[in-house]
Amino acid sequence: MYTVQNQEYIRVLVADDDESVLECYLTAFGDEEQTNQMKALDALAAELFDTTKDIQVKPKFNIVACNQGADAVEVAEAAAKKGEPFDVVILDVRMPPGIDGVEAGSRIRALDPDVEIVFITGYSDIPVEELQKRVPPPMHLHYFNKPLSFSQLAEDVVTMVGNH
Protein backbone atom coordinates (compact mmCIF):
# COMPACT_ATOMS: atom_id res chain seq x y z
CA MET A 1 0.00 0.00 0.00
CA TYR A 2 1.23 3.48 -0.74
CA THR A 3 0.00 6.92 0.27
CA VAL A 4 -0.42 10.05 -1.85
CA GLN A 5 -1.66 13.23 -0.13
CA ASN A 6 -3.05 11.25 2.83
CA GLN A 7 -4.95 8.88 0.50
CA GLU A 8 -3.99 5.22 0.77
CA TYR A 9 -3.88 3.15 -2.39
CA ILE A 10 -3.85 -0.63 -2.65
CA ARG A 11 -2.04 -1.88 -5.75
CA VAL A 12 -3.96 -4.73 -7.38
CA LEU A 13 -3.02 -6.82 -10.40
CA VAL A 14 -5.84 -8.81 -12.04
CA ALA A 15 -5.51 -11.44 -14.75
CA ASP A 16 -8.55 -13.06 -16.38
CA ASP A 17 -9.03 -14.17 -19.98
CA ASP A 18 -12.66 -12.96 -20.04
CA GLU A 19 -12.87 -9.26 -20.95
CA SER A 20 -16.33 -8.88 -19.38
CA VAL A 21 -14.98 -10.24 -16.08
CA LEU A 22 -12.08 -7.77 -16.23
CA GLU A 23 -14.64 -4.98 -16.68
CA CYS A 24 -16.40 -6.17 -13.51
CA TYR A 25 -13.12 -5.98 -11.59
CA LEU A 26 -12.37 -2.51 -12.91
CA THR A 27 -15.84 -1.33 -11.92
CA ALA A 28 -15.76 -2.88 -8.43
CA PHE A 29 -12.23 -1.74 -7.63
CA GLY A 30 -12.35 1.65 -9.30
CA ASP A 31 -15.87 3.00 -8.96
CA GLU A 32 -15.30 6.54 -7.73
CA GLU A 33 -19.03 7.27 -7.57
CA GLN A 34 -19.64 4.30 -5.26
CA THR A 35 -16.71 5.39 -3.09
CA ASN A 36 -18.20 8.86 -2.80
CA GLN A 37 -21.62 7.38 -1.94
CA MET A 38 -20.03 5.34 0.85
CA LYS A 39 -18.31 8.46 2.22
CA ALA A 40 -21.64 10.30 2.19
CA LEU A 41 -23.35 7.41 4.00
CA ASP A 42 -20.55 7.25 6.57
CA ALA A 43 -20.87 10.99 7.18
CA LEU A 44 -24.66 10.70 7.54
CA ALA A 45 -24.33 7.78 9.97
CA ALA A 46 -21.82 9.76 12.03
CA GLU A 47 -24.23 12.70 12.15
CA LEU A 48 -27.33 10.62 12.94
CA PHE A 49 -25.76 8.42 15.55
CA ASP A 50 -23.48 11.08 17.01
CA THR A 51 -20.38 8.95 16.66
CA THR A 52 -17.35 10.75 17.96
CA LYS A 53 -14.79 8.77 16.00
CA ASP A 54 -13.32 10.31 12.90
CA ILE A 55 -14.56 9.01 9.62
CA GLN A 56 -11.78 6.91 8.22
CA VAL A 57 -10.72 7.41 4.63
CA LYS A 58 -10.92 3.99 3.06
CA PRO A 59 -8.13 2.96 0.73
CA LYS A 60 -8.60 3.34 -2.99
CA PHE A 61 -7.33 0.90 -5.54
CA ASN A 62 -4.68 1.27 -8.18
CA ILE A 63 -5.65 -1.61 -10.47
CA VAL A 64 -3.85 -3.07 -13.47
CA ALA A 65 -5.66 -5.65 -15.60
CA CYS A 66 -4.37 -8.14 -18.15
CA ASN A 67 -5.90 -11.14 -19.89
CA GLN A 68 -3.11 -13.74 -19.78
CA GLY A 69 -1.00 -15.30 -17.03
CA ALA A 70 2.31 -14.55 -18.79
CA ASP A 71 1.33 -10.88 -19.06
CA ALA A 72 0.57 -10.81 -15.32
CA VAL A 73 4.05 -12.20 -14.57
CA GLU A 74 5.68 -9.55 -16.81
CA VAL A 75 3.69 -6.73 -15.21
CA ALA A 76 4.54 -8.00 -11.70
CA GLU A 77 8.25 -8.25 -12.62
CA ALA A 78 8.28 -4.69 -13.99
CA ALA A 79 6.51 -3.36 -10.88
CA ALA A 80 8.95 -5.16 -8.57
CA LYS A 81 11.94 -3.76 -10.48
CA LYS A 82 10.51 -0.24 -10.09
CA GLY A 83 10.13 -0.82 -6.35
CA GLU A 84 6.33 -0.64 -6.63
CA PRO A 85 5.20 -4.24 -6.05
CA PHE A 86 1.54 -5.16 -6.03
CA ASP A 87 -0.22 -5.69 -2.71
CA VAL A 88 -2.65 -8.23 -4.15
CA VAL A 89 -2.66 -10.35 -7.32
CA ILE A 90 -5.99 -11.82 -8.45
CA LEU A 91 -5.66 -14.66 -10.94
CA ASP A 92 -8.19 -16.69 -12.85
CA VAL A 93 -7.07 -20.31 -12.59
CA ARG A 94 -7.79 -21.07 -16.26
CA MET A 95 -6.55 -18.63 -18.92
CA PRO A 96 -6.01 -20.46 -22.20
CA PRO A 97 -3.99 -20.54 -24.37
CA GLY A 98 -1.03 -19.52 -22.20
CA ILE A 99 0.13 -20.45 -18.72
CA ASP A 100 -2.61 -20.92 -16.17
CA GLY A 101 -3.17 -18.78 -13.11
CA VAL A 102 -1.49 -21.28 -10.81
CA GLU A 103 1.75 -21.16 -12.80
CA ALA A 104 1.54 -17.37 -13.00
CA GLY A 105 0.96 -17.26 -9.24
CA SER A 106 3.95 -19.48 -8.63
CA ARG A 107 6.20 -17.20 -10.71
CA ILE A 108 4.85 -14.05 -9.07
CA ARG A 109 5.31 -15.60 -5.61
CA ALA A 110 8.99 -16.20 -6.50
CA LEU A 111 9.28 -12.43 -7.13
CA ASP A 112 7.43 -11.42 -3.96
CA PRO A 113 6.97 -13.87 -1.06
CA ASP A 114 4.60 -11.50 0.78
CA VAL A 115 2.11 -10.61 -1.97
CA GLU A 116 -1.46 -11.73 -1.33
CA ILE A 117 -2.48 -14.04 -4.17
CA VAL A 118 -6.16 -14.69 -4.84
CA PHE A 119 -7.23 -17.51 -7.15
CA ILE A 120 -10.63 -17.28 -8.79
CA THR A 121 -12.15 -20.21 -10.62
CA GLY A 122 -15.41 -21.48 -12.02
CA TYR A 123 -14.07 -25.01 -11.69
CA SER A 124 -12.96 -26.85 -8.59
CA ASP A 125 -10.58 -29.21 -10.37
CA ILE A 126 -7.50 -28.07 -8.42
CA PRO A 127 -7.73 -28.78 -4.68
CA VAL A 128 -6.76 -25.98 -2.31
CA GLU A 129 -4.02 -28.21 -0.88
CA GLU A 130 -2.43 -28.43 -4.35
CA LEU A 131 -2.52 -24.63 -4.68
CA GLN A 132 -0.89 -24.29 -1.26
CA LYS A 133 1.91 -26.64 -2.33
CA ARG A 134 2.52 -24.88 -5.64
CA VAL A 135 2.17 -21.29 -4.35
CA PRO A 136 3.22 -21.21 -0.68
CA PRO A 137 2.83 -19.85 1.97
CA PRO A 138 -0.85 -20.57 2.66
CA MET A 139 -1.30 -17.48 4.84
CA HIS A 140 -0.89 -15.27 1.74
CA LEU A 141 -3.11 -17.41 -0.49
CA HIS A 142 -6.85 -17.10 -1.05
CA TYR A 143 -9.31 -19.07 -3.16
CA PHE A 144 -12.78 -18.05 -4.38
CA ASN A 145 -15.24 -19.83 -6.65
CA LYS A 146 -17.21 -18.12 -9.40
CA PRO A 147 -19.76 -16.71 -9.37
CA LEU A 148 -18.60 -14.14 -6.85
CA SER A 149 -19.44 -10.65 -5.70
CA PHE A 150 -16.77 -8.34 -7.08
CA SER A 151 -17.65 -5.59 -4.60
CA GLN A 152 -17.35 -8.09 -1.71
CA LEU A 153 -13.99 -9.19 -3.11
CA ALA A 154 -12.85 -5.54 -3.11
CA GLU A 155 -13.76 -5.33 0.59
CA ASP A 156 -11.92 -8.62 1.24
CA VAL A 157 -8.81 -7.22 -0.48
CA VAL A 158 -8.82 -4.22 1.88
CA THR A 159 -8.96 -6.66 4.81
CA MET A 160 -6.12 -8.81 3.38
CA VAL A 161 -3.82 -5.81 2.99
CA GLY A 162 -4.85 -4.38 6.37
CA ASN A 163 -3.69 -7.60 8.04
CA HIS A 164 -0.10 -7.13 6.83
C-alpha positions, 0 to 999 in steps of 0.5 A, a space after each residue: 500500500 502506498 500513500 499520496 496526499 493522505 490517501 492510501 492506495 492498494 495496488 492490485 493486479 488482475 488477470 482473467 481471460 474474459 474481458 467482461 470479467 475484467 470490466 467487472 473488476 475494474 468497476 468494483 475496484 475503481 468506482 469513484 461514484 460508489 466510493 463517494 456514496 459510501 463516504 456520504 453514507 458514513 458521514 450521515 451515519 456519524 451525524 445521525 448516531 453522534 459517533 465521535 470517532 473520525 470518519 476513516 478514509 478507506 483505501 482506494 485501488 490502483 488496479 492493473 488488468 491483463 488477460 493472460 498469465 504470462 502478461 501478469 508475470 511480466 507486469 509484476 516483474 516490472 513493478 517489482 523492479 521499479 520498487 512498486 510491487 503489487 499488494 494483491 494479485 488476483 488470478 483466474 485459474 484457467 486462462 487459455 492458451 497460455 500459462 494458467 493462473 497457478 503457474 503465474 501465481 507461482 512465478 509471481 510468488 517467486 518475485 514477492 513472497 509476501 504478496 497476497 495471491 487470490 485464485 478465482 475459478 469457475 471449476 474446482 478441479 485443483 484442490 486448495 491443498 495443491 494450490 498451497 503446495 505450488 504457491 506457498 505460503 498458505 497465509 498469503 493465499 486465497 481461493 474463491 469460486 465463481 460466481 462471486 461478488 466483485 464488490 465483496 472481493 474488493 472489501 476482502 482485499 482491503 482486509 487482506 492488505 490491512 492484516 499485513 
